[in-house]
Amino acid sequence: MVSGSDKFTAPLGLALCVVKNRTPWNGLTAGSVVATLRMIVAFPLFRHRFSQGIALSGVKG
């Protein structure tokens, strides 16, 4: 459970913006693009670490 609005994730903050306000679609779209672009940029940079973490988790089949 998130204790304060300063600790919200981007998708949760955007969803609450729709509920509380009269849905400013231009701001909502800009926020969605920023939240998505961060992950699109971060994944290629840390792809090797992600795959190492999965390999080290020790999941046996």
Backbone as XML, in Angstrom:
<?xml version="1.0"?>
<chain id="A" units="angstrom">
  <residue number="1" name="MET">
    <atom name="N" x="0.848" y="-1.175" z="0.000"/>
    <atom name="CA" x="0.000" y="0.000" z="0.000"/>
    <atom name="C" x="0.894" y="1.238" z="0.000"/>
  </residue>
  <residue number="2" name="VAL">
    <atom name="N" x="0.582" y="2.170" z="-0.850"/>
    <atom name="CA" x="1.352" y="3.402" z="-0.968"/>
    <atom name="C" x="0.852" y="4.377" z="0.082"/>
  </residue>
  <residue number="3" name="SER">
    <atom name="N" x="1.782" y="4.918" z="0.881"/>
    <atom name="CA" x="1.382" y="5.753" z="2.008"/>
    <atom name="C" x="1.133" y="7.217" z="1.638"/>
  </residue>
  <residue number="4" name="GLY">
    <atom name="N" x="1.757" y="7.699" z="0.591"/>
    <atom name="CA" x="1.570" y="9.101" z="0.237"/>
    <atom name="C" x="1.626" y="9.316" z="-1.258"/>
  </residue>
  <residue number="5" name="SER">
    <atom name="N" x="1.094" y="10.427" z="-1.704"/>
    <atom name="CA" x="1.041" y="10.687" z="-3.139"/>
    <atom name="C" x="2.426" y="10.920" z="-3.736"/>
  </residue>
  <residue number="6" name="ASP">
    <atom name="N" x="3.435" y="11.230" z="-2.920"/>
    <atom name="CA" x="4.784" y="11.414" z="-3.434"/>
    <atom name="C" x="5.458" y="10.090" z="-3.772"/>
  </residue>
  <residue number="7" name="LYS">
    <atom name="N" x="4.876" y="8.974" z="-3.373"/>
    <atom name="CA" x="5.440" y="7.651" z="-3.636"/>
    <atom name="C" x="4.665" y="6.882" z="-4.708"/>
  </residue>
  <residue number="8" name="PHE">
    <atom name="N" x="3.728" y="7.520" z="-5.389"/>
    <atom name="CA" x="2.947" y="6.866" z="-6.430"/>
    <atom name="C" x="3.839" y="6.544" z="-7.627"/>
  </residue>
  <residue number="9" name="THR">
    <atom name="N" x="3.557" y="5.437" z="-8.305"/>
    <atom name="CA" x="4.200" y="5.158" z="-9.579"/>
    <atom name="C" x="3.528" y="6.010" z="-10.644"/>
  </residue>
  <residue number="10" name="ALA">
    <atom name="N" x="4.185" y="6.129" z="-11.795"/>
    <atom name="CA" x="3.627" y="6.973" z="-12.859"/>
    <atom name="C" x="2.254" y="6.491" z="-13.323"/>
  </residue>
  <residue number="11" name="PRO">
    <atom name="N" x="2.042" y="5.185" z="-13.583"/>
    <atom name="CA" x="0.706" y="4.764" z="-14.017"/>
    <atom name="C" x="-0.374" y="5.022" z="-12.966"/>
  </residue>
  <residue number="12" name="LEU">
    <atom name="N" x="-0.046" y="4.824" z="-11.697"/>
    <atom name="CA" x="-1.028" y="5.078" z="-10.643"/>
    <atom name="C" x="-1.354" y="6.563" z="-10.554"/>
  </residue>
  <residue number="13" name="GLY">
    <atom name="N" x="-0.350" y="7.403" z="-10.652"/>
    <atom name="CA" x="-0.594" y="8.842" z="-10.633"/>
    <atom name="C" x="-1.447" y="9.305" z="-11.799"/>
  </residue>
  <residue number="14" name="LEU">
    <atom name="N" x="-1.200" y="8.740" z="-12.977"/>
    <atom name="CA" x="-2.003" y="9.105" z="-14.144"/>
    <atom name="C" x="-3.445" y="8.625" z="-13.998"/>
  </residue>
  <residue number="15" name="ALA">
    <atom name="N" x="-3.624" y="7.431" z="-13.445"/>
    <atom name="CA" x="-4.983" y="6.910" z="-13.241"/>
    <atom name="C" x="-5.744" y="7.771" z="-12.239"/>
  </residue>
  <residue number="16" name="LEU">
    <atom name="N" x="-5.090" y="8.199" z="-11.173"/>
    <atom name="CA" x="-5.753" y="9.053" z="-10.191"/>
    <atom name="C" x="-6.066" y="10.429" z="-10.759"/>
  </residue>
  <residue number="17" name="CYS">
    <atom name="N" x="-5.248" y="10.886" z="-11.700"/>
    <atom name="CA" x="-5.515" y="12.167" z="-12.356"/>
    <atom name="C" x="-6.840" y="12.103" z="-13.110"/>
  </residue>
  <residue number="18" name="VAL">
    <atom name="N" x="-7.118" y="10.982" z="-13.733"/>
    <atom name="CA" x="-8.373" y="10.810" z="-14.472"/>
    <atom name="C" x="-9.550" y="10.801" z="-13.508"/>
  </residue>
  <residue number="19" name="VAL">
    <atom name="N" x="-9.390" y="10.151" z="-12.368"/>
    <atom name="CA" x="-10.484" y="10.020" z="-11.413"/>
    <atom name="C" x="-10.777" y="11.349" z="-10.714"/>
  </residue>
  <residue number="20" name="LYS">
    <atom name="N" x="-9.727" y="12.062" z="-10.287"/>
    <atom name="CA" x="-9.916" y="13.277" z="-9.486"/>
    <atom name="C" x="-10.301" y="14.500" z="-10.314"/>
  </residue>
  <residue number="21" name="ASN">
    <atom name="N" x="-9.745" y="14.615" z="-11.494"/>
    <atom name="CA" x="-9.935" y="15.829" z="-12.299"/>
    <atom name="C" x="-10.894" y="15.569" z="-13.449"/>
  </residue>
  <residue number="22" name="ARG">
    <atom name="N" x="-11.053" y="16.585" z="-14.264"/>
    <atom name="CA" x="-11.910" y="16.441" z="-15.439"/>
    <atom name="C" x="-11.117" y="15.906" z="-16.623"/>
  </residue>
  <residue number="23" name="THR">
    <atom name="N" x="-10.145" y="15.086" z="-16.382"/>
    <atom name="CA" x="-9.327" y="14.400" z="-17.381"/>
    <atom name="C" x="-8.724" y="15.351" z="-18.416"/>
  </residue>
  <residue number="24" name="PRO">
    <atom name="N" x="-7.606" y="15.981" z="-18.068"/>
    <atom name="CA" x="-6.883" y="16.783" z="-19.061"/>
    <atom name="C" x="-6.111" y="15.845" z="-19.994"/>
  </residue>
  <residue number="25" name="TRP">
    <atom name="N" x="-6.707" y="15.496" z="-21.130"/>
    <atom name="CA" x="-6.154" y="14.453" z="-21.985"/>
    <atom name="C" x="-4.782" y="14.779" z="-22.529"/>
  </residue>
  <residue number="26" name="ASN">
    <atom name="N" x="-4.496" y="16.044" z="-22.815"/>
    <atom name="CA" x="-3.162" y="16.365" z="-23.332"/>
    <atom name="C" x="-2.087" y="16.106" z="-22.275"/>
  </residue>
  <residue number="27" name="GLY">
    <atom name="N" x="-2.338" y="16.463" z="-21.036"/>
    <atom name="CA" x="-1.383" y="16.184" z="-19.959"/>
    <atom name="C" x="-1.281" y="14.698" z="-19.654"/>
  </residue>
  <residue number="28" name="LEU">
    <atom name="N" x="-2.404" y="14.007" z="-19.725"/>
    <atom name="CA" x="-2.417" y="12.570" z="-19.483"/>
    <atom name="C" x="-1.621" y="11.829" z="-20.559"/>
  </residue>
  <residue number="29" name="THR">
    <atom name="N" x="-1.785" y="12.232" z="-21.796"/>
    <atom name="CA" x="-1.040" y="11.609" z="-22.889"/>
    <atom name="C" x="0.452" y="11.891" z="-22.764"/>
  </residue>
  <residue number="30" name="ALA">
    <atom name="N" x="0.814" y="13.116" z="-22.426"/>
    <atom name="CA" x="2.227" y="13.459" z="-22.250"/>
    <atom name="C" x="2.838" y="12.652" z="-21.111"/>
  </residue>
  <residue number="31" name="GLY">
    <atom name="N" x="2.125" y="12.496" z="-20.020"/>
    <atom name="CA" x="2.624" y="11.703" z="-18.905"/>
    <atom name="C" x="2.797" y="10.242" z="-19.265"/>
  </residue>
  <residue number="32" name="SER">
    <atom name="N" x="1.882" y="9.708" z="-20.033"/>
    <atom name="CA" x="1.978" y="8.317" z="-20.479"/>
    <atom name="C" x="3.184" y="8.111" z="-21.389"/>
  </residue>
  <residue number="33" name="VAL">
    <atom name="N" x="3.420" y="9.057" z="-22.276"/>
    <atom name="CA" x="4.567" y="8.958" z="-23.177"/>
    <atom name="C" x="5.873" y="9.016" z="-22.386"/>
  </residue>
  <residue number="34" name="VAL">
    <atom name="N" x="5.968" y="9.917" z="-21.424"/>
    <atom name="CA" x="7.182" y="10.029" z="-20.610"/>
    <atom name="C" x="7.419" y="8.750" z="-19.816"/>
  </residue>
  <residue number="35" name="ALA">
    <atom name="N" x="6.373" y="8.201" z="-19.215"/>
    <atom name="CA" x="6.517" y="6.971" z="-18.432"/>
    <atom name="C" x="6.935" y="5.806" z="-19.322"/>
  </residue>
  <residue number="36" name="THR">
    <atom name="N" x="6.420" y="5.738" z="-20.529"/>
    <atom name="CA" x="6.767" y="4.658" z="-21.446"/>
    <atom name="C" x="8.169" y="4.825" z="-21.999"/>
  </residue>
  <residue number="37" name="LEU">
    <atom name="N" x="8.546" y="6.037" z="-22.353"/>
    <atom name="CA" x="9.876" y="6.273" z="-22.916"/>
    <atom name="C" x="10.984" y="5.929" z="-21.930"/>
  </residue>
  <residue number="38" name="ARG">
    <atom name="N" x="10.746" y="6.182" z="-20.652"/>
    <atom name="CA" x="11.780" y="5.838" z="-19.664"/>
    <atom name="C" x="12.070" y="4.349" z="-19.686"/>
  </residue>
  <residue number="39" name="MET">
    <atom name="N" x="11.052" y="3.519" z="-19.786"/>
    <atom name="CA" x="11.266" y="2.073" z="-19.820"/>
    <atom name="C" x="11.870" y="1.628" z="-21.150"/>
  </residue>
  <residue number="40" name="ILE">
    <atom name="N" x="11.473" y="2.262" z="-22.231"/>
    <atom name="CA" x="12.037" y="1.910" z="-23.536"/>
    <atom name="C" x="13.529" y="2.235" z="-23.577"/>
  </residue>
  <residue number="41" name="VAL">
    <atom name="N" x="13.937" y="3.309" z="-22.933"/>
    <atom name="CA" x="15.353" y="3.672" z="-22.873"/>
    <atom name="C" x="16.097" y="2.813" z="-21.854"/>
  </residue>
  <residue number="42" name="ALA">
    <atom name="N" x="15.479" y="2.523" z="-20.720"/>
    <atom name="CA" x="16.159" y="1.793" z="-19.651"/>
    <atom name="C" x="16.387" y="0.329" z="-20.002"/>
  </residue>
  <residue number="43" name="PHE">
    <atom name="N" x="15.455" y="-0.312" z="-20.679"/>
    <atom name="CA" x="15.600" y="-1.745" z="-20.935"/>
    <atom name="C" x="16.833" y="-2.079" z="-21.763"/>
  </residue>
  <residue number="44" name="PRO">
    <atom name="N" x="17.074" y="-1.425" z="-22.896"/>
    <atom name="CA" x="18.290" y="-1.776" z="-23.657"/>
    <atom name="C" x="19.575" y="-1.487" z="-22.872"/>
  </residue>
  <residue number="45" name="LEU">
    <atom name="N" x="19.558" y="-0.459" z="-22.046"/>
    <atom name="CA" x="20.755" y="-0.134" z="-21.273"/>
    <atom name="C" x="21.057" y="-1.182" z="-20.208"/>
  </residue>
  <residue number="46" name="PHE">
    <atom name="N" x="20.028" y="-1.770" z="-19.611"/>
    <atom name="CA" x="20.209" y="-2.717" z="-18.519"/>
    <atom name="C" x="19.794" y="-4.136" z="-18.880"/>
  </residue>
  <residue number="47" name="ARG">
    <atom name="N" x="19.686" y="-4.436" z="-20.170"/>
    <atom name="CA" x="19.252" y="-5.751" z="-20.629"/>
    <atom name="C" x="20.145" y="-6.866" z="-20.086"/>
  </residue>
  <residue number="48" name="HIS">
    <atom name="N" x="21.439" y="-6.651" z="-20.088"/>
    <atom name="CA" x="22.371" y="-7.667" z="-19.611"/>
    <atom name="C" x="22.153" y="-7.953" z="-18.122"/>
  </residue>
  <residue number="49" name="ARG">
    <atom name="N" x="21.936" y="-6.914" z="-17.342"/>
    <atom name="CA" x="21.688" y="-7.107" z="-15.907"/>
    <atom name="C" x="20.356" y="-7.810" z="-15.654"/>
  </residue>
  <residue number="50" name="PHE">
    <atom name="N" x="19.350" y="-7.511" z="-16.445"/>
    <atom name="CA" x="18.064" y="-8.193" z="-16.297"/>
    <atom name="C" x="18.217" y="-9.685" z="-16.549"/>
  </residue>
  <residue number="51" name="SER">
    <atom name="N" x="18.909" y="-10.023" z="-17.635"/>
    <atom name="CA" x="19.075" y="-11.445" z="-17.958"/>
    <atom name="C" x="19.950" y="-12.151" z="-16.924"/>
  </residue>
  <residue number="52" name="GLN">
    <atom name="N" x="20.957" y="-11.469" z="-16.384"/>
    <atom name="CA" x="21.770" y="-12.063" z="-15.322"/>
    <atom name="C" x="20.931" y="-12.329" z="-14.072"/>
  </residue>
  <residue number="53" name="GLY">
    <atom name="N" x="20.090" y="-11.400" z="-13.726"/>
    <atom name="CA" x="19.241" y="-11.559" z="-12.549"/>
    <atom name="C" x="18.285" y="-12.725" z="-12.687"/>
  </residue>
  <residue number="54" name="ILE">
    <atom name="N" x="17.752" y="-12.900" z="-13.877"/>
    <atom name="CA" x="16.847" y="-14.024" z="-14.123"/>
    <atom name="C" x="17.628" y="-15.334" z="-14.041"/>
  </residue>
  <residue number="55" name="ALA">
    <atom name="N" x="18.838" y="-15.358" z="-14.606"/>
    <atom name="CA" x="19.647" y="-16.572" z="-14.587"/>
    <atom name="C" x="20.094" y="-16.918" z="-13.160"/>
  </residue>
  <residue number="56" name="LEU">
    <atom name="N" x="20.366" y="-15.912" z="-12.349"/>
    <atom name="CA" x="20.821" y="-16.147" z="-10.987"/>
    <atom name="C" x="19.699" y="-16.487" z="-10.020"/>
  </residue>
  <residue number="57" name="SER">
    <atom name="N" x="18.460" y="-16.341" z="-10.465"/>
    <atom name="CA" x="17.336" y="-16.600" z="-9.555"/>
    <atom name="C" x="17.214" y="-18.081" z="-9.221"/>
  </residue>
  <residue number="58" name="GLY">
    <atom name="N" x="17.811" y="-18.941" z="-10.017"/>
    <atom name="CA" x="17.840" y="-20.367" z="-9.705"/>
    <atom name="C" x="16.541" y="-21.101" z="-9.946"/>
  </residue>
  <residue number="59" name="VAL">
    <atom name="N" x="15.754" y="-20.646" z="-10.872"/>
    <atom name="CA" x="14.514" y="-21.339" z="-11.184"/>
    <atom name="C" x="14.870" y="-22.633" z="-11.907"/>
  </residue>
  <residue number="60" name="LYS">
    <atom name="N" x="14.417" y="-23.742" z="-11.332"/>
    <atom name="CA" x="14.732" y="-25.046" z="-11.937"/>
    <atom name="C" x="13.457" y="-25.604" z="-12.571"/>
  </residue>
  <residue number="61" name="GLY">
    <atom name="N" x="13.614" y="-26.232" z="-13.719"/>
    <atom name="CA" x="12.454" y="-26.731" z="-14.426"/>
    <atom name="C" x="12.298" y="-28.198" z="-14.433"/>
  </residue>
</chain>
